Amino acid sequence: MGVKENFLSIQERIRHACEKTGREPEAVNVVAVTKYVSLERTREALHAGIRHIGENRVEGGAEKRDAFPDRGTWHFIGSLQSRKVKRMIGRFDYLHSLDRLSLAKEIQKRSEGPEPLKCFVQVNVSGEESKAGISPDETMAFIQSLREYPAVQVVGLMTMAPAVDNPEDVRPYFSKLRELRDEVEKRNYPHAPCRELSMGMSGDFEVAVEEGATFVRIGSALVGTS
Ligand SMILES: *Cc1c(COP(=O)(O)O)cnc(C)c1O
């Protein structure tokens, strides 16, 4: 399927999920995760009117980003090693996987301009050992300590739900992330406006939208896997 057709059908499904829950579809941003696909397919996504592109590796991701200097808003969605921050900074507009202070410290050190990097704090809501992220109980304290790194701006929270057959099974994780987001947002920290929720992938984005996602990260259902 062409990216355009996939995008239209995903937008339709998002509209429907929004209708069910009284949300505005404009509040949901689709990030096309191009980690599996070629430069050509990424170009097709940008031509289809998709503005947000997500990559999970600095290698490959950086080259793709450099191939489209004036196009798109770029999201780094994978786990990020501190030594790769230098290549990531300046190329990507958002980081979805801030999960430790040492990473914030490195971002501070490598930061180039006056604009902070827009970051999502990754929260391990499900508690699976295989998943990265701060535990929900420690999230508030973690965000408070990020105040020391003005190069980091906490725009929201991100989570990866467990892989399940029935997307309804992950609804509690998404609603838990939303509750946490609400708690942080209420504090009005200048360094952490924390209004966004990055959650939902190909298999569960409708449930994520119903639970308040403002960024869904969609790979296989949108651009495919090869
Ligand atoms: C690969 C990936 C996605 C997209 O996964 P699909 O199931 O193909 O939609 C979303 N988020 C992260 C962090 C990923 O690594």
The ligand as a MOL file (V3000), in Angstrom:
LIG
                    3D

  0  0  0     0  0            999 V3000
M  V30 BEGIN CTAB
M  V30 COUNTS 15 15 0 0 0
M  V30 BEGIN ATOM
M  V30 1 C 9.4340 0.8010 16.1820 0
M  V30 2 C 8.8360 1.7120 17.1560 0
M  V30 3 C 7.5410 2.1980 16.9830 0
M  V30 4 C 6.6410 1.8090 15.8310 0
M  V30 5 O 6.2670 0.4710 15.8960 0
M  V30 6 P 5.1260 -0.1480 14.9540 0
M  V30 7 O 4.5420 -1.2340 15.7660 0
M  V30 8 O 5.7880 -0.6240 13.7260 0
M  V30 9 O 4.1190 0.9150 14.6800 0
M  V30 10 C 7.0570 3.0980 17.9280 0
M  V30 11 N 7.8070 3.4970 18.9830 0
M  V30 12 C 9.0540 3.0480 19.1920 0
M  V30 13 C 9.8190 3.5330 20.3720 0
M  V30 14 C 9.6020 2.1370 18.2920 0
M  V30 15 O 10.8560 1.6990 18.4980 0
M  V30 END ATOM
M  V30 BEGIN BOND
M  V30 1 1 1 2
M  V30 2 1 2 3
M  V30 3 2 2 14
M  V30 4 1 3 4
M  V30 5 2 3 10
M  V30 6 1 4 5
M  V30 7 1 5 6
M  V30 8 2 6 7
M  V30 9 1 6 8
M  V30 10 1 6 9
M  V30 11 1 10 11
M  V30 12 2 11 12
M  V30 13 1 12 13
M  V30 14 1 12 14
M  V30 15 1 14 15
M  V30 END BOND
M  V30 END CTAB
M  END
